[in-house]
C-alpha cells in the first residue's frame, strides 16, 4: 500500500485520499469508519512492507484539525502549499510553517511506533 495505490477493503476500492476523506468527512456510517480503521491497524501491525504506509494513513485519519487537512492536501492529493494556502485562507508563509510542523510531528509519531 503505497500512496497513490488503491486499497481494496470490504469490496470497496479506495485511494489513500478517498480513504482519508471517508474517515474525515461526515455522512459516513460509524461502522464503515471502524472497519477501515481496523483494516489499517491490522496492516500497520503486520510488519510487512505496507505497514509504514498504513500507520501513516491511520495517524492522518485520527489527527484532528487543520494540520491534517493540510498534510493530506499536499502530500496525498498533490496540491502545492500555495494552492492549499488559498483554499484554507492562510498566507503561504503560514501554510509552509504549519506543513513543516505537521510533518515533523508525524515523523516523530511514526518513530514512536517503530
JOWOMO-V663316 format. One record per residue. RES is the residue in three letters. BURIAL is + if it has 16 or more other ideal C-beta (glycine too) atoms within 10 Angstrom, else -. Layout:
res-><RES,RES>
burial-><BURIAL,BURIAL>
//
This chain:
res-><UNK,UNK,UNK,UNK,UNK,UNK,UNK,UNK,UNK,UNK,UNK,UNK,UNK,UNK,UNK,UNK,UNK,UNK,UNK,UNK,UNK,UNK,UNK,UNK,UNK,UNK,UNK,UNK,UNK,UNK,UNK,UNK,UNK,UNK,UNK,UNK,UNK,UNK,UNK,UNK,UNK,UNK,UNK,UNK,UNK,UNK,UNK,UNK,UNK,UNK,UNK,UNK,UNK,UNK,UNK,UNK,UNK,UNK,UNK,UNK,UNK,UNK,UNK,UNK,UNK,UNK,UNK,UNK,UNK,UNK,UNK,UNK,UNK,UNK,UNK,UNK,UNK,UNK,UNK,UNK,UNK,UNK,UNK,UNK,UNK,UNK,UNK,UNK,UNK,UNK,UNK,UNK,UNK,UNK,UNK,UNK,UNK,UNK,UNK,UNK,UNK,UNK,UNK,UNK,UNK,UNK,UNK,UNK,UNK,UNK,UNK,UNK,UNK,UNK>
burial-><+,-,-,-,-,-,+,-,+,-,-,-,-,+,-,+,+,-,+,+,-,+,+,+,-,-,-,-,-,-,-,-,-,-,-,+,-,-,+,+,-,-,+,+,-,-,-,-,-,+,+,+,+,+,+,+,+,+,+,+,+,-,+,-,-,-,+,+,+,+,+,+,+,+,+,+,+,-,+,-,+,-,-,+,+,-,-,-,-,+,-,-,-,-,+,-,-,+,+,-,-,+,-,-,-,+,-,-,-,-,-,-,-,->
//
